Amino acid sequence: VQGADDVTLANLAITGAYLGVHSAADAGSLNFTLRDSEIFGNAWWGVGFYRGNTGASFLNNEIYQNGGSSNGGLFTYAAGSRATGNHVWSNGNYGLWADNSVGGAFIEFVGNRVHDHNFRGIEASTNVRVADNTVYANNEGIYGAGAVVAERNTVYG
């Protein structure tokens, strides 16, 4: 997804790629939406958005069995991106991962169910909000470093 403004992908099954849905660094995608889809069986990550893309939304997706024994479900460096209502499970080391150290609007992980990852369910670094998620059966539930807001999450097992 390179330079894609106001594009929505919905009701898809995305599988068998190295990286299922991807926007490269400085690709300039604005307000991209991935919703109501299944992202599974991708070799490296299910979804990956780098810096220089803004306002991506990942809504109500099933993201599972990506990344083999490493990597994971969804990562983003894209300022203002938001993952909401996703079911993220059994993705290598990480379920959801964000780093917004370049600044801009907070990245948000809100209202997701995240479980059964080898390392961390959610990792958040700098300018990330993690709220109202249910995170369980990971080696570590939620990890935050830098300016991270974590509130009203349920973490167990």
C-alpha positions as CSV (number, residue, x, y, z in Angstrom):
1,V,0.0,0.0,0.0
2,Q,2.2,2.8,-1.3
3,G,0.9,6.4,-1.4
4,A,-2.7,5.1,-1.0
5,D,-4.9,7.9,0.4
6,D,-8.4,7.2,1.8
7,V,-8.3,3.5,0.6
8,T,-10.3,0.8,2.4
9,L,-9.7,-2.9,2.2
10,A,-12.5,-5.0,3.7
11,N,-13.8,-8.5,4.0
12,L,-10.7,-10.1,2.6
13,A,-8.5,-13.2,3.5
14,I,-4.9,-12.2,3.2
15,T,-2.4,-15.1,3.4
16,G,0.8,-16.7,2.0
17,A,2.9,-13.5,1.7
18,Y,6.1,-12.4,3.4
19,L,4.2,-9.4,4.9
20,G,0.5,-9.6,4.4
21,V,-0.4,-5.9,4.2
22,H,2.5,-3.4,4.0
23,S,3.3,0.3,3.6
24,A,7.0,1.1,3.3
25,A,8.8,3.9,5.1
26,D,7.8,7.3,3.7
27,A,5.3,5.8,1.3
28,G,2.9,8.7,2.1
29,S,-0.3,6.6,2.6
30,L,-2.9,8.7,4.4
31,N,-6.1,7.3,6.2
32,F,-5.7,3.7,4.9
33,T,-8.3,1.3,6.5
34,L,-8.1,-2.5,6.8
35,R,-11.3,-3.8,8.3
36,D,-13.4,-7.0,8.8
37,S,-10.7,-9.2,7.3
38,E,-8.6,-12.3,8.1
39,I,-4.8,-11.9,7.9
40,F,-3.1,-15.2,8.5
41,G,-0.2,-17.5,7.5
42,N,2.2,-14.7,6.4
43,A,5.9,-15.4,6.9
44,W,7.2,-12.3,8.6
45,W,4.3,-10.1,9.9
46,G,0.6,-10.0,9.1
47,V,0.5,-6.2,8.9
48,G,3.3,-3.7,8.8
49,F,3.1,0.1,8.5
50,Y,6.3,2.2,8.7
51,R,6.8,5.9,9.5
52,G,5.8,8.4,6.8
53,N,2.3,6.9,6.6
54,T,-0.4,8.6,8.7
55,G,-3.8,7.8,10.1
56,A,-4.1,4.1,9.3
57,S,-7.0,2.2,10.9
58,F,-7.1,-1.6,11.5
59,L,-10.6,-2.4,12.6
60,N,-12.3,-5.7,13.6
61,N,-9.8,-8.0,11.9
62,E,-8.7,-11.6,12.8
63,I,-4.9,-11.5,12.7
64,Y,-3.4,-14.9,13.5
65,Q,-0.6,-17.4,12.8
66,N,1.8,-14.9,11.2
67,G,5.5,-14.7,11.7
68,G,6.4,-18.3,12.3
69,S,8.4,-18.6,15.6
70,S,9.4,-14.9,15.5
71,N,7.9,-11.5,14.5
72,G,4.2,-11.3,14.7
73,G,0.7,-10.0,14.0
74,L,0.7,-6.2,13.4
75,F,3.4,-3.6,13.7
76,T,3.2,0.2,13.1
77,Y,5.4,3.2,13.2
78,A,2.7,5.3,11.5
79,A,1.7,8.3,13.5
80,G,-2.1,8.5,14.2
81,S,-2.7,4.9,13.4
82,R,-5.3,2.9,15.4
83,A,-6.0,-0.8,15.9
84,T,-9.4,-1.3,17.4
85,G,-11.6,-4.4,17.9
86,N,-9.1,-6.9,16.5
87,H,-8.7,-10.5,17.6
88,V,-4.9,-11.1,17.5
89,W,-3.6,-14.6,18.3
90,S,-0.8,-17.1,17.9
91,N,1.5,-14.8,15.9
92,G,5.1,-15.6,16.6
93,N,6.6,-13.4,19.2
94,Y,4.3,-10.3,19.2
95,G,0.6,-9.6,18.8
96,L,0.6,-5.8,18.4
97,W,3.8,-3.7,18.3
98,A,4.1,0.1,17.9
99,D,6.9,2.7,18.0
100,N,6.0,6.3,17.4
101,S,9.4,7.8,18.3
102,V,9.4,10.1,15.3
103,G,6.4,11.9,16.8
104,G,3.0,13.1,15.6
105,A,-0.4,11.9,16.8
106,F,-0.4,9.0,19.2
107,I,-0.7,5.5,17.9
108,E,-3.6,3.7,19.6
109,F,-4.3,0.0,20.4
110,V,-7.9,0.0,21.8
111,G,-10.3,-2.7,22.6
112,N,-8.4,-5.7,21.1
113,R,-8.2,-9.3,22.3
114,V,-4.6,-10.4,22.2
115,H,-3.4,-13.9,23.2
116,D,-1.0,-16.8,22.7
117,H,2.2,-15.2,21.6
118,N,5.7,-16.5,22.4
119,F,6.9,-13.2,23.8
120,R,4.7,-10.1,24.2
121,G,1.0,-9.6,23.6
122,I,1.5,-5.9,23.1
123,E,4.7,-3.8,22.9
124,A,4.4,0.0,22.8
125,S,7.3,2.5,22.6
126,T,6.9,6.3,22.7
127,N,3.6,8.2,22.0
128,V,1.4,5.1,22.1
129,R,-1.9,4.7,23.9
130,V,-2.9,1.1,25.0
131,A,-6.5,1.0,26.4
132,D,-9.4,-1.4,27.0
133,N,-7.6,-4.5,25.6
134,T,-7.9,-8.0,26.9
135,V,-4.4,-9.6,26.9
136,Y,-3.7,-13.2,28.1
137,A,-1.6,-16.3,27.6
138,N,1.5,-14.5,26.4
139,N,5.0,-14.7,27.9
140,E,4.5,-11.0,28.8
141,G,1.2,-9.2,28.5
142,I,1.9,-5.5,27.8
143,Y,5.3,-3.8,27.7
144,G,5.6,0.0,27.5
145,A,8.6,2.3,27.2
146,G,8.8,6.0,26.8
147,A,5.6,8.1,26.6
148,V,3.1,5.3,26.7
149,V,-0.4,5.6,28.2
150,A,-1.8,2.2,29.4
151,E,-5.3,2.3,30.9
152,R,-8.2,-0.1,31.7
153,N,-6.5,-3.2,30.2
154,T,-7.2,-6.6,31.5
155,V,-4.1,-8.8,31.5
156,Y,-3.8,-12.3,32.9
157,G,-2.3,-15.8,32.4
